[in-house]
């Protein structure tokens, strides 16, 4: 339930509700989520497209800019459904010779007028809540496909279960997209970190990279989750500008030491365009808090 709705129900201010929610979380009576709260241990339900499109928009934009730097001219990639992958698609329109395979109408629409990009749509049944093609038709159309990398987002991300979503049909197609790629890049803003949902799509040991944004200083849960993911060998790329006076604590510049427990091939250098975003562009995160 959102803080705004809670405030309306109990007829008080959002400031008061936010303070009380913190106190209840400290007692283990509920779990805070971005803009709201849920019962402890409960799985988060999927939001509709209108709500998702208005959530963490600046963070999604920064993540998309960073992720676009991983894609090179002439590559073939797959993009799953979601508002973050939609933002990424808008930036991939400028990559010549690119082939994008997707089950998302939003991704296809973003690339519809990109003359230098070939768009391949899966088959399947339209799921109107997120404008994605799902079902056996979508999964069968991905059989035998092989691309360089897959870019996927979801409803939640934890080090224990990896990426997850709230819909079984969407999860099944996402797993098929993962099978088609040599590398799997997860796009998730900090509000998804530490959130678990019903259906696993990308196990942690299958994730090659996570592209995320810098969690707020008070968000210890997100920072802890990032550290746990790094400890399991996931390459962490943090989008956004470092605070004045240097890099964020624990964030390494591109080319610094590998992540703890790194077991994958180090990331290749970003394109010149990608490097224009400055500090944190492809920084591997090793420690978020002291």
N, C-alpha and C positions, 0 to 999 in steps of 0.2 A: 504494500500500500504506500502511496506517495505521501510525503510530508504535508503537501498542500491538502490532500484529502483528509489526512488525520486531523489537521488543524480545523478543517471545516466541520468534521464530525464532533470533535470535542469543544468546538467554539472557542478557540484560543489562537494565539499567533504562531506562525511557523517557527519563530525564534524559540518560543517556549517548548514546542513540540520537539525541536531538534535537541534541546538540552535534555528533555526527558528521555528521548530515544537513546542518547549517549549513556544515560544512567541505567536504563534497562538493559542495554547491551553489556555494560560492565557487570551486571548481575547474571548474565547468560540467559535472559528472558526473551531476547530477540536478536536478530542479525541485521545490522545496517546494510543497506544497498544504496547505490547512487540515487539520491533524491527520495529515498524511502526506506522501508524496513519490511522484513519478513520474519516468520516464526523460525526459531533456531533449527538448523538441520533441514529446513525445507528446500525443495528445489525451486529455482526461480522460473516463473512462467515467461513465455515469449511475448514481447511487446509487438504491437502492430507496426506496419511501416510508417505511418504518420508520426508515431511517438519516437521510433528509432531515428528517423530523419532529422529530428530536432535535438537529439541527445548527443552531447560531446562533439559538436560539429567542428570546432577548432582542432580538437585532438585528432579526429578522423582525417581532416585535411593535412595535418602535419605528417601523420602516419602514411598517407597515400603518397605524399611528395617523397618521403624517404624510401618507400617500397619501390617506387617507379625507377629509382636509381639502380635497382638490381637487374632491370630488364635491358637487354641489349638488342641492337638492330638484327632482324632476321630470326629471332627466337620464336618458339612456339610455347605458349603458356596456357594454363587453365585458370579461370577466375570463377569462384563460387558466388553464391547469392549473398547480398547484404549491402548495407549503405556504405560501409568502408570500402568494399571492393568496387562499388559504383564510383566512389571518389578516385580510386586507383585507375579505373578504366578511363576516366576523363583525362588523366595525365598520360596514359599510354597512347592516346590518339596521335601523339607527335613522334612515336617511335616507328621509323620506316621498316617495311618488310616484316612486320610482326603478325603472327597468327594467334588469335585469342579464341579458345574454346570455352564456352560458358553455358550454364543452364539458367542464367539470369536475364530477364528481359530488360532490366535496368542497365546492366552492363552492356548489352547489345545496343540499347538506345544511345548510351554515352559514346559508342564507337561507330554509330551508324553513318556519320558523315566524315569519318577518317579514311580518306582515299588510299592511304598507304598501309592500312591495317585490314587483314582478312579476318572476318568474324565467322565462327562456326558455332551454330546453336545445336544443343542436344535436342532429342525428341522429348516426349513426356507429357504429363498432365499439368496444367497451370495451377499453381497454388497462389491464389489471389492475395493472400496476406503479405507476401514478400515478393510477388511477381517472379516466382521461380518455377522452372519445369522440374517435376519430380515423378517418381514412379518407375516401373519397369522399363518403360520406353526410354527414359533418360539414362538409366543405368546401362541398358543394352547398347545404346549408341556410344558409350565410352569404352566398350570392350575392344581391346586391341590397340587403343590409343597410347602414344608415348610422347610426352612433352618434357621440356627442361624443368619447369617448376610449376607448382600449384600455389595459388594465393587464396587462402580461405579465412573467413571470419566466422564467428559464432555467438552464442549467447553467454558463454562463460568459459573461463580458463583457470585450471588449477594444475599444480605440479603433480598431483596424485593421479588425475584422470586425463589430463590434457584438455583439448578443446571439446566443447560439448554444445548441444543445441536442444531445444525443447520439443522439436517435432521429429517423429520417427522417419517420415518420408524424406525430409530434408537431410537428416543424418545419413541415411542410406546412400543418397546421391553424393554427398560430400565424401563419404568413404570411397566411392568409385572414382571421384576426382583425384583423391590422394593416390590411389593405385596407379593412376596414369602418369604420375610425375616422378622425376628423379629426385627432386628436392621439394620440401613442403614448407611454405612460408605462411605463418599465421599472423593475421593482422588483428590486433585487439587493443583497444584503448584501456586505460587504467581502471575504468569502472567495471570491466569484465574480469579483472584479476581477483582470484579468490572466490569467484562465483561458480557454482556447480549446477548443471542442469541435467535433464534425464538421459539424453542419448549421447554417448561418446562418438566423436567424429575423427579426431586426430589424437592418438595416444602420445604421451610425452616423448617416448623413445622414437617416434616417427618424425617428430618436428625437427626441421633443420634450423629454422630461424623463427624468432618472434620479433615483429616490429610493433612497438608500443610507444606510448608517450611517457613523460616524466610524471610519476604520481605526486600528488600534493604532499607537502612535508608531514602532514598529520596522518597520512594514509599508511600506517604501518603494515596493515594486512597486505596491500598491494606490493609494498617493498619486500616483505617476507616471501611472497609468492614468486617474485622475480628472482630472488636469490636462490630459492629452491629449484626453479627451472634452470638457472645457470649451473647449479651444482649437478644437474642431470645431463649437462652437455648441450643444452639448447643455446644457440647463439642469439644474444639479445641486442637488438638495435633500438636505441631510444631516440625518438624524434623530438624536436624542439630546441630552443636556445638555452644554453647553460646560464646559470645565474651570473650576475656581475662578479668579476674577480676570478673567474676560472670555471672549470668543469664541475658538474655535480659530484658529490662525494662518491667515490668508488667507480665512477664512469671512466672508461678508458678510451683514448682516441683510437681511430682506425690504425691498425698495424701494431698496437701494443700487445702485451702478453695475452695468451689465450685464456678462455674461461676456465674456472676450476673444473676438473674432470672432463675437459673437452675431448670428445671422441669422434668428431666429424672433421671433414676437411675445412681449413680456415676459409672464411669468406673471401671471394675475389674482390679486388678493388672496385669501388663504385665508379660509375661513369663520371666524366667531367661535370656534366649537368648536375649530378647528384651531389657533388662536392660543394656546390655553391651555397648550401644551406648552413654551413658553418659547424660550430661545436655540437657534438652529439649526433652527427649525421649517421655514422655507422658505428657508434661506440659500443663496445662489448661491456656489459654490466657485470661486475664481479662482487660488489658489496654496496648495499644501499643504506645501511644504518650502522652506527657504532654502538 
